Amino acid sequence: MNPTDKPYIEKDLSFSQDRIYHVLLYATFIGSILIYFWSIWAIPTLSHNEARRMIVVQEMLTRHNWLIPTINNEIYIEKPPLFYWLAIPFVLLFRSTAEWVIRLPSALSAFALTWLLFFHVRRYFDRWSALFSALLLTTSFYFSESARVAELPMVLTACCCCALLFYFDCLQNNEKKRYLYLAYIFMGLAFLTKGPVSLIFILCPILVFGFFPKNRHAIKGLIFLPGWTVFILIAFPWYLYVIFSLGKGPLEGVIQRDIFHKIVGTSDSAPFYQYILVLIGSFSPWVLVLFHRTKSQFKRLFTERDTAYFAFSFTVPMIIMSLFSARESNYIVPVLPVTAVFIGIWVKDYFNHIYKAGRHKLFRRLAWGIVLFMAFPFLYYAMVQPRIKKYKFEAFQPIISKIHEAPQDTPVYSYKQLYYQLIYYYGQPIPNIDMQKINNMISARKSFLLIVQDRYWGQLNGLDFRVLIEYRPFINKHRSVRMLAFPG
């Protein structure tokens, strides 16, 4: 389809700007590599969630159980297994469970998605809109942050966005079935990454797009039975295997905790406008362009068919997720790519306005400023993050070194709380025990090591132990940890 035929797209920026376009394109490509990949090998685990993913991968390899994930030798089916399955080939290829290896599925998903988005927008809109969409996505803080950790949001984002893009392909190409099949394949993969919540980011915006602009082709694609068959064959076999292996109880418990509780059960939630703040923070300073011809641009982008598809793809899930009682920044990462398209088209129109107004010098200065701006996220991840986040991981290595100094058969436990990062770096389970278990082992005159956070130190007063190491900070700036040897 010729972009000049679209009423909502102004004439592309002048061909005399080819040099600036190609400079920005190369800067975005190189920047996407550096921002998504650079120094992912230099940052230890930064969160409990990331450590959980890494432990599951470790235990899949050691236990050779590829279908029922475990953590600390306990069954862990809180999340479907697609992320772990994607990490396993890299672990086997590099023969390592190092942080950077398990982070590769996220980083590669972000890189592939950025440029798949670029080629789609260039194909159906114009090259400058495509460039700005990729540029905004690369410099989006929450997107790049998710690309650099071994967690689920980036793989989920890639699956959801691919499903939306291939569905858009189908609508633009006379309903060619191969695109529809691809959309259902990625919808199934999204379901296998995060479960039913993934459908909010795919089905809901397509339904709204189909009914409100009255696009019958969009609705017709949702009743494509062969596509739903493909979806079911991808999405449900693992869940059925879990039910047959463990019964319905564990999975019902997960649904209760991970879905219903987050919809209506959380009392300490962020404010309802949390996700608006996330989008503003993620796309700063680009969101300032929304003050340019705000009313006319919103009207155009939400009413014209093709731009409305992307407008609904980020507004509908954001509204639905805002109604849930649990609101966290990473929940909204799947809408960032389509938001980048929406704002990217707006940025393109603004640059076009500047150039047509004869302000060529301002146009060039802004373009070169963008090249410099891309250096900031790279410098943050390469130089700043390792220093300001040091308190989250600096205690791990001293504690693990002290554990290895003990006799090889000395068991290690944690008191009342699991420390997933330590379990990952230790490479073996660290069971969690309570006071009764401690007293039983003391009575049996067993030697063991115990890891205790400062909030629980007072509960162990009077017991016979020796402090092997005390470290502050421990994961939190205001927390300390001790490793105790029993008996003292």
N, C-alpha and C positions, 0 to 999 in steps of 0.2 A: 504494500500500500504506500502510495506517495505521500510523504508528510505534508506537502504543499496543498494536498486536497483536504486537509483537516481544518475546519473553521476555527478551532481553538488554539492552533499553533501559529504564532507569528513567523514571519520569514526568518530563516536561519541566519545566524550571525554571519557577517560578511566573509567572503572567501579570503579577503585580505588579512583576516585574522588566523589563517591556517597555522602560522608559526606559533602563535600563543596557544592555540588549541593543542598542537602536538606537544609543546612543552608541558602543558598541564596534564595531558594524557600520560606521557612518560613519567612525570612526577607522581601521578596517582598510582600507576602500576608499580613503580619501585617502592613508593610509600606503603602500598598494601602489603608488599612482601616484608618490609622492615617492621611495620607496625604489628602485623599479625604473628610474625615468627621470631623476630630478633629477641634474644635473651630469654626465651621461654625455658632454656636449659639452666638459667642462672638463678631463677626464683624458686625456692622451695614451696611446698603447698601453703596456700594462704587461707584455707578455710576447711572446716569439718567436711563440708559437702564434697569438695575436690578430693580430700583424702579418702572418703567413702568410695568414690568411683575407682580410685587407684587400688584400694584394698580388694575390691571385688575382682578386678583384673588379676591381681596377684593370686588370689585364692582360686580363681578359675583355672589358672595354670598349674598350681600345685595340687589341686584336688581333681583336675580333669573333669570338672562338672560344668558344662557349658550352658546348661539350661536353667538351673536353679542357683541364682547368685547367693553368695554368703559373705558375711562380714564378721570377722573374729570367730569364725566357725559357726556362726548363727545364720539361719536362713534370712535373706534380705530380698524381698520381692516388692519393696516400696516403689521401685521404678522398673519399667520394662527393660530388656537387656540390649537393645540395639547399640547403645553407646559402647558397651563392653565388647560386643562382637566386632565393632569397627576398630577398637583399640588392639584386639588380640593379634591381627596380622602384623601390625607395626612392632608389637612386642616380640613376636616370633622372628620377624625380619632382622631387627637390631639386637635380638637376644638380650633384651634389657627391659626392666619395668621402671626406668628412670622417669622423672617427671615429664621431660620434654617429649618422650616417646608416647606417653599416654595422652598428652595434650595435642598430638598431631591431628586426631579426628576433628577437633574443634577448629584449629588453625586452618586446616585444609578446607573444611566446610565454609569458613568465612571467606577465604580467598576465592574458591570456586563460585560461591554465591555472588560475590561482588561483581565478578566479570560475566557471569550468566545474566545478571541484572543489567549490566552495561549493554550487552549485545541485544537483549530484548528491547530495551528502551530505544536504542539506536535504530533498531529495525522498524519499530512502530511509531516513533515520534521523530527525533532528530538527534544528531551527534552531540550537540551541546547539552541537551537534556540528559542524554546518556552519561556524558562526562561528569556533569554535576551530581547525578545520582550516585555514581561510583565514588566520587570525591567526598560527598557528604557521608556516605556509609563508612568509608575508610577512616574518616576523622570523627565518627560518632563514638563518644566515650564508652557508653555501655556496650555497643557492638564490639569494639576492639577489645574491651576488657573481657567479654565473654569468649572472644576468639582465642584468648591466651591461657585459658584454664581448662582442666579436664572435667568439665561439668556438662549437663544436658542442654542448656538453653541454645547453644550455637548449632548443635546437630538438629535439634527441634526446629530452629529458625530456618535452617537450610531446607529441611523437608517441607515445612509449611509453605515457604516462599516458592520453592520449585513447583509444588502442587498448584499454587495460584498462577504462576507464570505459564505453566503448560496449559492450564485451563484457559488462560487469556489467549494463548496460541490457538487453541481450538476455536474460540469465538472469532478470531481474526482470520482464520483460514478455512472458512466454510465447513466448520465442524469436522475437521479431519480427525478420524478416530485415533490415530496414533498419539496425538497430543492428549486426548482424553484418557487413554490408557496410562500415559505417563503421569498425568495428574492424579489418577487413582492409586498408582503405584506409590507415589511419594506421600499421598495421604495415608496409605497403609503404613509406610515407614515412620511417619510422624506419630501415628497411633502406637507403634511399637517403641517409640522413644519416650513418650510422656503419658500415653493413655488417652482417655476420652477428652481431656481438656484440650488436646491438640485440634480437635474438630472446630473449636470456637474460632480459630484463626483461619480456617479454610471454608467450612460450610456456611457459617453465619454471614460473612460478607458477601459470598456468592448469592445466597438467598435474598439478602437485602438488595443487592444489585439487580437481581432478576425481577423482583416485584415492584420496586419503586420506579426505576426507569422503564419498567415493563419490557424487559428483555427476555423474550420467550426462549431464545437459544440458551441463555444461562440456566434457566429452569430445566430445559430439556436435557442438558448435560447431567443434571443431578438425578435423573431417573434412568440413567444408562445402566441397565442390569449387568452386562458383561464387566463394566468398570467396578461395580459393587462386588461382583464375584472375585475380581482380582484383589480388591481391598480386603475382603474377608479372608482370602487365602494367605495374605501377608500379615494381617493384623491379629488374627484370633488363634492360630495354632499354639503359640506360646502360652496364652492364657488358659487354653483347654488343657495343655500339658500340666500346668501348675495345679489346676483343679483336680485332675486325675491323680496326680502325684501326692498332693498335700491335702486334698479336700477343699471345700468351699470356704472354710473358716478363715484361713490366712488371707485370702484375696478379699473376702468381705471386710476384714479388718482394715486392710489397706484402703479400700474404697471409702470406708467410714472416716479414717484418719486423714487421708490425702485429698479427698474430694469434698465430702459433705462438711467436714470440719472447716475447711478453708472457704467454703461458700457461705456458711451461716454460723460457724462455731467459734471464730476467733474474736476475742474481746479487746485485744490490744493492737488493733489494726492501724495502719497509716491512714491519713485523711483521704476522703473520696477523690480529691484532686491530685493524688500522689502521682498518677501516671502522666498527667499533664506536666508536672514538674520534671519527671523523668525525661520526657521528650524534649522539653526546653533545655535541660542540662545536657542531653545527649547531642543535640544539634546546635549548640551555641558555638559561634555567634551567628550561624546561618539563619536562625529563626527571626533575626531582625528584618529579613527580607519580607516577612509577612505583613509589615507595616506599609509595604509598597502596593498601592491600589488594592487594599485589603478586600473591600466589598465586591468589586468586580471580579477579582481573581478567584475568590471563594465561590462566587456564583458560577463562574465558568468551569472551574475544575470539578465542581460537584454535579454539574448538569450535563456537560458533554460526556458522551458515552464512555470513551476509553479512559479519560482521566478520572471519571467517576468510579471506575473499577478499582483504581488504586486508592482513591479517597475513601471509599467504603471499606477497603481492605485494612485500613489502619484505624478508622474511627469506630467501626462496629465492634471489633474485638476489644478496643480500649474501653468503650462504654460498658460492655458486658463484664469485663474483668474488674472495672471500677465498682460494680455492684456486689462483688464478692467481699466477704468480710476480711479475708487475708489479702493484703496488697504489698508486694515486694517488687523491687526494681527489676529483678531478673525475670519476673513473670511476663513482662511486656516486651522482652527482646524480640520475639517473632514479628512484631509489627514494625520494627525499625527499618528493614529494607524497603517496604512499600511506602513508609513515611519519607524515606530518602528520595523516592521517585516523585512523590507529591511536592516536596519542597524543592527538589532539583529542577523541576519544570518551572517553578516560580522563580528560582535564582536565574535560570536561563532567560526568562522573560525580562528580569531586571537588568541583566547585562545587555540584552538586546535593546532595551529602552535607553540605556546609557550610550550605547554606540550610535543608535539612530539620532540621538540628540546632539551628536557631534562632539561628545566629551571623550574623545579617543585617548587622551592622556590619562584620564581617570580610569578608563577601561583597562589600559595596560598596567597601571599601578596596582589596581585591584587584582589583576591576574598574577602579577609577580608576588604580591602579598600572599596570595593563596599558596604559592609554592613554598614560601617561608613558613607559613602557618602549619603546613604538613610536617615540619620538623619538630614541632612541639610535642605531639603525642609520641613520636619516636624517642625523643630525648627523655620524656617522662618514663617510658617503660624501660629504656636502656640504663638510665642513670639515677632518676629520682625515686622510682618505686622501690628498688632494692634497699634504699636507705630509709625511707619513711615507713616501710612495712617490715623493717628488720625485727621489730619486737614480736611479730607474729610467728617467727620461725627460729630465732637465734638459740632458743633453749633446746631444740630437738637433738642436735648433734652431741652436745655435752652429755645429755641424759643417756642417749644410745651408747656412747662410748663407755660410760660408767657401767651400763648393763653388761657390755661385752667383757669388762674386767672381772666380773663375777665368775665363779665356776660354771662350766657349761650347762650343767643340769639344774641350776638354780632357777626355780619358776619366778615369773614376773607377773604381778597383778596391779590393777588400778583400783582405787577406793571410790566407790559410789558413782564414778563418772568415767565414761570411755573417752580416751584421747586418741582420736582416729589418726592424727598425724604421726603420733608415736608408734602406733600399730603399723602404719605403712613403712616407716623408716626402720623399724625393728624387723619387719618382714615375717613376723610370726604373731599369732594371736596373743593378746594381753587381756586375760579374763578380768571381768569386773566383779569385785567381792564386797561383802558387807561386814559389819562388826562380828556377827556370829561366826562367819567363816574364818575371820582372823583369829578369834578366840579358840576355835577348834584346832587350827593349825598350830597355834602356840602351845595348846595343851598336848598336842601330839609331838611337840618338839621338832617341828619341821622348819627348815630354813627357807626364806623366800624374800623377794624384793617387793616393795610396795610404793607405787607412785601416788602422791596425795597433793591436791591443790590446797592453798592456804586456808580456804573457807572451812576445811575439814580438820585442820591440824588439832584443834582443841578436843575433838572427839577421841583422839588417840592418846591423850595424856595418861600417864600411869602405866603404859605398856612398855615392854622391854624391847627397845629398838635403838638403832644407831643411824644418824643422818649421814648418808653418803654424799649427797649433793643437794644444795639449795640454790634455786635459780630464779631471778626476777629480771625482766618480765617474762611471763609464760603465756603466750598466745594473746593475752590482754595486757595492756600497759600497766595495769594496776593489780595484776595477779602474780603470785609466786607459786613455786612447786618444789616439793621435796621428794627425794627418793630415799626410802627407809630400808634398812636391812634388819630382818628379824631372824634370830634373836640378837639383841644388842651386844 
